[in-house]
Amino acid sequence: MFNTVMLVGRLTRDPDIRYTAEGAPVAHITLAVSRPFKSASGEIETDFVQCTLWRKTAENTANYCRKGSIVGVSGRIQTRNYESSDGKKVYVTEVIADSVRFMGGKPRELAEVQP
């Protein structure tokens, strides 16, 4: 059986990095990924995928990427659930990243850097 996912998209916000009680870095990102086809109305739709990054991958992504950065994420899909404070069961589906590849910044930032 396989559980592998590869995505390329833009960060919707700056990476949110925190540390576990044991000191392990963990970052959460949301990746905006366009679908490869248009809807019936002719619009390109976008999925917003939650990703969790651990250790050095989390630190590097938090240090070098910002909202709008283009990144490639490879990893696996994981589901979990918990009970919210109001007693409802909440289900979460996310990508647990094995690696993140930095592919570029926002178009405006790239244009400013080039001579």
N, C-alpha and C positions, 0 to 999 in steps of 0.2 A: 504494500500500500504506500501511496505517496501523499505527502502534504507539503507542497512547495508552491510558493507564490513569488512572482517577480513583478514589480510595479515601477513605473516612472511617472513622476508628477511634481507639482509644486507644493512647498510647505504653505499651509494656510495661516500659520503664526510662527513665532520664534519657538524653538524647542524648549520644552519645560523639563529642566533637569532637577532631580532630587537625589537624595542618598538614603539607602535603607539603614536600619539600625546597626547593621554590620558594616556600614560604610561603602556598600556597592553602589555605584552611580546607576541611575535609571532615568531615561528620558522618554517623554511622550510627544509624539508629533501627529499631526493630521495631514495627510497627503491628498491633494486634489488631483484626481486622475480622470482625464477625459475619456469618454467612451469612443470606440472606433467607428461609430455610425451616427447618423442624425436621426432625431425623433420624427414622428409623423408631421410635426409642424416645421421641420427643417432645422431645428436647433441641435447643437452638440450638447449632450448632457454630461454631467460630471458626477463622479462618485467621490465621497470624502471618507477616506480609509484611516482608521485609528491604528497607529503603530507604536510598539514599545521597543525601546533600544536599551541594551545593558552594557555595563562596564566601559571599555575604551571606545566602543562604537557610540555610546551615549555621550561621552565627554567630547569626542571629536566633532560629532554632529552639533552639539550645543556651542562649541567654540567657533566653528567655521561656517555654519549655515544660519540663515535668517528667513523671515517670512518672504515668500516669493522665490526662494532658492529651488532649483531643479535638482532632485535627487533620485537615484535608483535604489530601491529597497528589495532585498531578497530575504526570504525567511519562510515562516510557516503560519498557517491560520490557527488560532486558538480561541476556544469559547470558554466562558466562565459565567457564573451567576452568583448573585448575592442578594440579601434581603435589605431593602432600603430602610431608612429611619421611619417611614410610614407603614412598614410591614409588607410592601409589595416586592415581589421577586423581580430582579433586574437581570437581564441577559446581556452579555457583552461579547462581541466578536471583534477580534483584533489580529493584527499581524505582529508576530514576535520576530524581530529582525535578526538575521545572522550577520548581514553586512549592509552597509549603506555606501553608495558611490556618489560623490559630489559631482554634479554635471554642469553646474553653472548657477549664476545669480539671476537677479531680476534683469530684464532687458535694459532698463535705464542704467543700472549699475555697471553692466558690461560695456555699454556705450561710453560711459565716463572714464573707464580704465584704459580703453584702447587709444593709441596715439592718433 
